[in-house]
Amino acid sequence: MLFALLCEDRVDAGTLRADTRAAHLEHLKALGPVLRFAGPFLGDDGKPTGSLLVVEAESPEAARAIADADPYAKAGLFGSVTVRRWNWTVNNPDNA
């Protein structure tokens, strides 16, 4: 099953995103095929305000565990994380 992880940065996060970005990217790469895609949300100024990750997991709890293991989450960057089951119906490369 696919799950979307909707992660919103804390408004008072300061430099946490920049400070932990290398570890975050390493973590994402280590997920291998579990991670289907990921990227930051951007504010009107073009700066990151959160993250969107789509992961493959057996349950919402397993998806939440993936979110909780992210260095951004461990550093306290996110003010909220929403886990939602997601169905990739359009332009899914697995269905090509």
GIJO-V65753 format. One line per field, one symbol per residue. burial: 1 if it has 9 or more other C-alpha atoms within 8 Angstrom, else 0. A space follows every 50 residues. Layout:
burial=???
//
This chain:
burial=01111111110010011001100100110000001101011100000111 1111111001011100100111110111101010100000000000
//
